[in-house]
């Protein structure tokens, strides 16, 4: 039998406030954002931190929504599995941790790794210039994301993007992102 | 020309585009997944307005949150306004509101200010 206490204890030790695994829909994002907003209000978090956490949360969740490498109309069991994603937010001390994980096609791993590494070596001012450059280049990605999300997350969190790829099979890898805000 | 009114929601801002007054307002939060869809009627309205704008157009942007997909659409709105801002016969001013301690929102205003060529005023709002 699944040891639920082990699950609980792990989440408790990581001070997880909210977590979700499954299909990412627009309605789900609305609910998660509402829950998190009231949790941040209840914690009487200072407005500045609250806004940063909320902003980064929006971008992280919408990344999951926009960048799934699986056709949303494909109802096969395989498609359903690879469409599923995970999201967690926790707070240890004064630091918030936002963690996301989703499947990504193997062929998309290297381009994403390059993009994130490029962002990670940029200074605050370089990120600002890069953001303005992408903002002003008129191109929206086909998924409507705009390509600004990760740059914005790096700017607002003020920290390096902590990420990892795990090979799953000959088609997919699992991409995880851990953003810290303090 | 008809006033464009859209009531705000949990993910979209309140819109009031008033051609008679020459006042354009976007207030609240703009975090929809599909921003292009939301902003399309706004761009269409401005397109029509640009044919016969008021001598003076005031734009009030007062956003609590906006996502990156909205940020491109907001730039599109500003670019339309840029085409209306022709000096003597038709002037535009953008008032970018931000809360006192919201550095990110004030910086976002500066980013737009650097890109577009329209008089841009940063307005600090006390919480």
Interface residues (C-beta under 8 A of the other chain):
Chain A: X26 X29 X30 X33 X34 X47 X48 X51 X52 X54 X55 X58 X59 X62 X65 X66 X128 X131 X132 X135 X136 X140 X144 X145 X146 X148 X149 X151 X152 X155 X156
Chain B: X10 X11 X31 X33 X34 X35 X36 X64 X65 X67 X68 X69 X71 X72 X75 X99 X101 X102 X103 X104 X105 X107 X111 X114 X115 X127
